[in-house]
Amino acid sequence: MTCSEATLRGSYLFASNGVNIGGKNGGPFAAAGYDVYDGHGHVRDVVSFSLNGKITQFDHVTGKVTVNADCTATATFSDGTHADLFVAPDGSSVATFSADAGTAAADIEQRVTARRVGN
């Protein structure tokens, strides 16, 4: 099993829910959207979410993803959040886990485009 940034390329749909414990964003949340990975370690998201009942629609976020040969990865997003990723060796899906203290959330992303897409 060998992965790299090139393993993640295309659009992936996701839906997630969880809870933020304490702080200004404390409370339950739900989110749905898509990630577009460029195969070079960059990702852009479009996401709608409810955070403790406050709705945000079609928010745009960018990020940087580092993929390790063992198909584990880390992501850092422009909104300050972080995630641990577990990438299927063929790039067909990604399991994600929120890596921010005080947040409990995980999801599965499924690729919905062919692996090789334009940027």
C-alpha positions in Angstrom: 0.0 0.0 0.0 1.6 3.3 -1.1 -0.1 6.7 -1.3 1.0 10.2 -2.1 -0.7 13.6 -2.7 -1.5 12.3 -6.2 -3.7 9.6 -4.7 -6.2 12.3 -3.7 -7.5 13.9 -6.9 -11.1 14.7 -7.8 -14.3 15.7 -6.0 -15.4 13.9 -2.9 -18.8 14.3 -1.2 -19.1 14.2 2.6 -21.6 14.6 5.4 -20.7 14.9 9.1 -22.1 15.6 12.4 -20.6 15.9 15.9 -20.2 18.3 18.8 -17.9 21.1 19.8 -17.3 20.9 23.6 -17.1 24.4 25.2 -15.8 27.6 23.7 -17.6 30.2 21.6 -18.6 27.4 19.0 -19.8 25.0 21.7 -22.7 22.7 20.8 -23.8 20.2 18.2 -23.1 20.6 14.5 -23.9 19.0 11.2 -22.2 19.7 7.8 -22.4 18.5 4.2 -20.4 19.5 1.2 -17.7 18.5 -1.2 -13.9 18.6 -1.2 -11.9 19.0 -4.4 -8.4 17.6 -4.2 -5.9 18.7 -6.9 -3.5 15.8 -6.6 -0.7 18.2 -5.5 -1.6 18.6 -1.8 -4.2 21.3 -2.1 -7.9 21.0 -1.3 -10.8 23.4 -1.6 -14.2 22.8 0.1 -17.7 24.1 -0.3 -19.7 23.3 2.8 -23.0 24.2 4.4 -23.3 23.6 8.2 -25.4 24.2 11.3 -23.3 25.1 14.4 -25.5 25.0 17.5 -28.5 25.9 15.3 -26.8 28.8 13.4 -26.9 28.0 9.6 -24.1 28.9 7.2 -24.5 28.0 3.5 -22.0 27.3 0.8 -18.9 28.4 2.8 -15.6 28.2 0.8 -12.5 26.9 2.6 -9.1 26.0 1.2 -6.4 23.7 2.7 -3.1 21.9 2.4 -2.9 18.1 2.6 0.2 16.0 3.3 -0.2 12.4 2.3 2.2 9.7 3.7 3.2 6.6 1.9 1.2 4.5 4.5 -2.0 6.3 3.3 -2.3 8.4 6.4 -2.6 12.1 5.9 -3.0 15.4 7.7 -5.0 18.5 6.5 -4.8 22.1 7.6 -7.6 24.4 6.5 -7.9 28.2 6.1 -10.6 28.3 8.7 -8.0 27.1 11.3 -9.3 23.5 11.6 -7.2 20.3 11.2 -8.0 16.7 10.3 -6.4 13.3 10.2 -7.2 11.5 7.0 -7.0 7.8 6.1 -6.9 7.4 2.4 -8.0 4.3 0.4 -4.9 3.2 -1.7 -6.9 3.7 -4.9 -8.1 7.2 -3.8 -11.8 6.1 -3.9 -12.6 7.2 -0.4 -11.2 9.0 2.6 -12.0 8.6 6.3 -11.5 11.8 8.2 -11.2 12.6 11.9 -11.3 16.1 13.4 -7.9 16.7 15.0 -8.9 19.8 17.0 -9.2 19.7 20.7 -12.8 20.0 21.9 -14.3 18.7 18.7 -15.7 15.2 18.2 -16.5 14.4 14.6 -15.6 11.9 11.8 -16.8 11.1 8.4 -16.3 9.2 5.2 -15.8 10.9 1.9 -16.5 9.2 -1.4 -14.9 10.2 -4.7 -17.7 11.2 -7.2 -15.5 12.1 -10.2 -13.0 10.2 -12.2 -9.6 10.2 -10.6 -8.0 12.5 -13.2 -9.8 15.8 -13.4 -8.7 19.3 -14.2 -7.7 21.8 -11.5 
